[in-house]
Amino acid sequence: MASITILDPTNESKPATRELLARPTSVEGHVIGLLDISKPRGNVFLDHLEQKLTDRGAKVLRYSKPTFTKPAPVDLRHEIATQCTLVIEALAD
């Protein structure tokens, strides 16, 4: 399995290395969380993505960070992790 290095903008001196997870062959039957980081027009992208995913048989749940300037609150991350099998985060301006 391949690994990826993720640079943390808050502390790039210690990059994290994580293994890539297996990608699903289909989204049908999955609960997909769409996380809007609250930057301008991210919701526009997610609206289109939600329609495409539901057309392919996925259940979509929408979430929003209170601000794009800080990480998502712990309770929001926990909610997403316990309710979703896949997550997509919108990074748009």
Backbone bond lengths (Angstrom), bond angles and torsions (degrees), N, CA, C in turn:
res aa  C-N    CA-C-N  psi(-1)  N-CA   C-N-CA  omega(-1)  CA-C   N-CA-C  phi
1 M - - - 1.448 - - 1.526 107.66 -
2 A 1.308 117.33 136.45 1.461 122.58 179.73 1.526 110.80 -73.83
3 S 1.308 116.10 157.25 1.457 119.86 175.00 1.523 108.66 -121.46
4 I 1.319 115.49 162.56 1.452 121.36 -178.20 1.526 108.17 -132.90
5 T 1.318 116.76 143.31 1.454 121.20 175.47 1.520 108.03 -97.45
6 I 1.321 116.19 126.15 1.457 122.10 -179.88 1.520 107.53 -109.19
7 L 1.331 116.73 122.13 1.452 120.62 177.80 1.514 108.90 -91.36
8 D 1.305 115.55 123.54 1.454 122.61 179.72 1.518 108.18 -88.31
9 P 1.339 118.52 116.89 1.468 119.42 -176.92 1.521 113.43 -64.94
10 T 1.315 117.80 -13.73 1.462 119.77 178.27 1.521 112.19 -89.48
11 N 1.347 117.92 -12.92 1.465 120.30 -179.51 1.522 108.99 -166.31
12 E 1.331 117.64 72.67 1.457 121.33 -175.85 1.522 113.78 -73.78
13 S 1.318 117.98 -3.76 1.457 119.38 179.38 1.522 112.14 -72.27
14 K 1.322 117.31 -15.62 1.457 121.69 -179.98 1.528 109.31 -128.74
15 P 1.354 119.70 74.34 1.459 120.36 -179.11 1.528 112.03 -65.15
16 A 1.316 115.81 141.16 1.467 121.58 179.19 1.522 109.77 -88.78
17 T 1.318 116.37 140.83 1.455 121.47 174.94 1.517 107.67 -113.69
18 R 1.329 116.04 125.93 1.466 121.10 -179.30 1.517 109.31 -133.95
19 E 1.326 115.21 148.19 1.465 119.59 175.18 1.517 109.50 -76.52
20 L 1.332 116.43 142.08 1.448 120.86 174.83 1.521 109.40 -70.96
21 L 1.316 117.00 138.46 1.457 121.06 176.46 1.522 109.63 -82.41
22 A 1.314 115.89 154.07 1.467 120.57 177.10 1.529 109.11 -63.93
23 R 1.319 116.96 136.57 1.464 122.14 179.04 1.517 109.39 -84.71
24 P 1.331 117.79 139.20 1.471 119.00 177.22 1.526 109.95 -69.32
25 T 1.310 115.71 148.60 1.469 119.66 178.57 1.521 111.81 -78.47
26 S 1.337 116.37 -17.77 1.453 121.85 -179.74 1.530 108.40 -151.01
27 V 1.337 116.23 155.20 1.469 119.80 175.16 1.522 111.21 -95.15
28 E 1.319 117.27 -6.15 1.462 121.16 -178.57 1.521 110.26 -58.01
29 G 1.342 115.58 128.88 1.452 121.73 178.48 1.524 114.95 84.80
30 H 1.318 117.61 -8.62 1.463 120.72 178.91 1.522 110.54 -83.04
31 V 1.329 115.62 153.37 1.459 122.31 170.49 1.522 105.05 -102.24
32 I 1.325 115.77 113.64 1.455 121.21 -174.10 1.522 109.72 -108.93
33 G 1.316 115.86 122.75 1.453 121.30 176.30 1.510 109.96 -89.83
34 L 1.316 117.11 129.08 1.454 122.58 174.99 1.524 107.55 -106.87
35 L 1.312 116.31 115.30 1.463 121.78 -176.78 1.519 110.32 -103.37
36 D 1.318 115.61 115.00 1.457 122.65 175.64 1.523 106.65 -89.90
37 I 1.341 117.21 121.71 1.464 119.14 -177.90 1.529 111.74 -84.44
38 S 1.314 117.33 6.16 1.469 123.94 175.70 1.522 113.89 74.64
39 K 1.335 116.39 30.17 1.456 119.98 170.65 1.525 107.12 -96.02
40 P 1.322 117.05 155.13 1.467 120.28 -178.35 1.531 112.87 -54.56
41 R 1.312 115.46 134.01 1.470 126.31 174.55 1.527 115.00 71.92
42 G 1.324 118.26 2.82 1.462 119.50 174.75 1.511 110.99 -61.27
43 N 1.334 116.83 -36.43 1.465 121.02 179.36 1.526 111.85 -65.41
44 V 1.325 117.79 -31.61 1.472 121.37 178.42 1.530 109.62 -64.17
45 F 1.323 115.73 -46.67 1.463 120.97 176.63 1.529 110.77 -59.96
46 L 1.337 116.28 -46.33 1.458 120.13 -177.52 1.524 112.34 -67.42
47 D 1.329 119.25 -32.50 1.466 121.64 175.73 1.529 110.47 -59.09
48 H 1.322 116.31 -46.00 1.480 120.29 178.92 1.525 111.20 -67.28
49 L 1.306 115.76 -41.91 1.461 119.73 179.92 1.524 111.38 -64.50
50 E 1.319 117.14 -40.44 1.465 120.86 177.84 1.525 111.13 -58.21
51 Q 1.320 116.77 -44.40 1.472 120.14 179.59 1.527 110.95 -62.01
52 K 1.325 117.00 -44.37 1.478 120.73 179.53 1.533 111.08 -62.15
53 L 1.321 116.58 -42.37 1.466 120.20 -178.36 1.523 112.31 -68.99
54 T 1.334 117.47 -42.26 1.471 119.38 178.99 1.523 110.80 -67.46
55 D 1.326 117.41 -33.17 1.470 120.49 175.29 1.525 111.62 -62.49
56 R 1.325 116.74 -24.94 1.470 121.84 -179.34 1.528 112.58 -98.33
57 G 1.339 117.27 11.21 1.460 120.74 172.34 1.514 116.47 93.04
58 A 1.323 117.99 12.51 1.460 120.32 178.06 1.524 110.02 -92.82
59 K 1.317 115.26 151.78 1.463 121.13 169.63 1.519 105.70 -94.72
60 V 1.326 117.21 131.71 1.462 121.34 -176.17 1.526 110.38 -115.05
61 L 1.332 115.49 132.06 1.462 122.53 173.73 1.526 107.47 -116.85
62 R 1.344 116.43 136.89 1.467 120.92 -177.23 1.529 110.20 -105.18
63 Y 1.325 115.03 140.70 1.457 122.76 178.79 1.527 108.21 -136.98
64 S 1.340 116.42 155.20 1.463 121.46 175.87 1.520 109.95 -138.02
65 K 1.327 114.78 137.64 1.464 119.80 170.60 1.522 107.69 -76.84
66 P 1.331 117.98 148.89 1.462 119.37 178.13 1.530 112.30 -65.73
67 T 1.330 117.53 -30.41 1.460 122.12 179.46 1.524 109.03 -154.98
68 F 1.331 115.86 148.16 1.462 119.01 178.83 1.527 111.83 -79.64
69 T 1.316 117.48 -9.51 1.466 120.61 -175.06 1.523 114.19 -82.00
70 K 1.328 117.13 -9.61 1.465 120.51 -178.46 1.525 109.44 -134.50
71 P 1.336 116.74 158.03 1.473 119.22 175.27 1.529 110.72 -61.40
72 A 1.314 115.54 156.89 1.465 120.40 176.87 1.520 109.88 -60.07
73 P 1.329 117.47 139.93 1.472 120.03 178.13 1.531 111.39 -59.46
74 V 1.309 115.60 151.13 1.467 121.92 -178.03 1.526 111.55 -55.72
75 D 1.328 117.87 -42.65 1.466 119.29 -178.47 1.527 111.59 -65.46
76 L 1.334 118.39 -34.86 1.461 121.20 176.74 1.522 110.37 -68.20
77 R 1.318 117.46 -43.36 1.474 120.65 178.08 1.518 111.06 -62.11
78 H 1.326 116.85 -39.81 1.468 120.79 178.30 1.534 110.55 -64.96
79 E 1.319 116.62 -44.44 1.470 120.64 178.70 1.527 111.07 -58.48
80 I 1.322 116.74 -46.17 1.465 120.81 179.42 1.526 110.61 -63.39
81 A 1.320 117.30 -45.15 1.466 121.71 -177.53 1.519 112.57 -63.68
82 T 1.332 117.63 -33.23 1.465 120.11 -177.42 1.526 112.99 -88.00
83 Q 1.332 118.03 -17.67 1.462 120.55 -176.34 1.526 114.21 -105.19
84 C 1.318 118.48 -15.83 1.469 121.03 -171.08 1.531 112.18 -121.88
85 T 1.325 114.79 150.03 1.459 120.10 173.95 1.532 111.14 -98.79
86 L 1.325 116.88 -21.80 1.472 123.05 177.01 1.525 108.03 -140.28
87 V 1.341 117.31 152.45 1.460 121.65 179.42 1.530 109.82 -136.75
88 I 1.328 115.66 139.23 1.456 122.88 174.37 1.522 107.03 -125.59
89 E 1.319 116.29 130.76 1.459 121.82 -179.19 1.518 109.07 -109.74
90 A 1.339 117.68 130.90 1.464 121.89 -179.33 1.513 110.56 -91.34
91 L 1.311 116.03 124.57 1.460 122.73 176.54 1.519 106.97 -122.05
92 A 1.316 117.67 90.53 1.462 120.51 -176.18 1.508 111.51 -138.10
93 D 1.298 116.33 155.20 1.455 124.39 173.14 1.513 109.12 -127.07
